[in-house]
Amino acid sequence: MITTVFETSLTLADARLNTVMKKLTAWAAIIAVPTAITGFYGQNVLFPGYLDNAGFIMSICLIVVVVLGLYISFRRRDWL
């Protein structure tokens, strides 16, 4: 009887840990997108929109669209 209660307690703790890990993974993926896109500004390479306002606006729009898409996707899968 005591063994069953202990195993049930461990199972519940594992379930809580899995929930926390899913949330951390989702937020890490969301934060990685702006980091990857804006990382091109610190490099000494030419990329589309270099030294142009249109490139800056395009990158901001890309960040917003991808982050919102990931957020909605993770929300639907109950990761957030």
C-alpha positions in Angstrom: 0.0 0.0 0.0 2.8 2.4 0.9 4.6 1.5 -2.3 1.6 2.3 -4.4 1.2 5.7 -2.7 4.8 6.5 -3.2 4.7 5.5 -6.9 1.6 7.6 -7.5 3.3 10.6 -5.9 6.3 10.1 -8.2 4.1 9.8 -11.2 2.3 13.0 -10.4 5.7 14.8 -9.9 6.8 13.5 -13.3 3.6 14.8 -14.9 4.2 18.3 -13.4 7.8 18.3 -14.5 6.7 17.4 -18.1 4.3 20.3 -18.1 6.9 22.7 -17.0 9.4 21.4 -19.5 6.9 21.8 -22.4 6.3 25.4 -21.4 10.0 26.1 -21.2 10.6 24.5 -24.5 7.9 26.5 -26.2 9.1 29.8 -24.8 12.7 29.0 -25.8 11.5 28.3 -29.4 9.6 31.6 -29.4 12.6 33.6 -28.1 15.0 31.9 -30.6 13.2 33.3 -33.6 13.9 37.1 -33.0 17.4 36.1 -31.8 18.2 34.3 -35.1 16.7 37.0 -37.3 18.3 40.0 -35.6 21.6 38.2 -35.4 22.2 39.0 -39.0 22.4 42.7 -38.2 25.6 42.1 -36.2 27.4 40.3 -39.0 29.5 41.9 -41.7 27.7 40.2 -44.5 25.2 41.7 -47.0 21.7 40.4 -46.6 18.4 41.4 -48.3 17.5 44.9 -47.2 21.0 45.9 -45.9 21.2 49.6 -45.3 17.5 50.0 -46.4 14.5 50.9 -44.3 12.4 48.3 -46.2 14.7 45.5 -45.0 14.4 46.6 -41.4 10.6 46.7 -41.7 10.5 43.4 -43.5 12.6 41.8 -40.7 10.4 43.2 -38.0 7.3 41.9 -39.8 8.9 38.5 -40.2 9.7 38.4 -36.5 6.1 39.3 -35.5 4.5 36.9 -37.9 6.7 33.9 -37.0 6.5 34.6 -33.2 2.7 34.9 -33.4 2.5 31.7 -35.5 4.6 29.8 -32.9 2.6 31.2 -30.0 -0.7 30.2 -31.6 0.6 26.8 -32.5 1.9 26.1 -29.0 -1.3 27.4 -27.5 -3.4 25.0 -29.6 -1.2 22.1 -28.5 -1.6 23.1 -24.9 2.1 23.8 -24.4 1.5 27.3 -23.1 
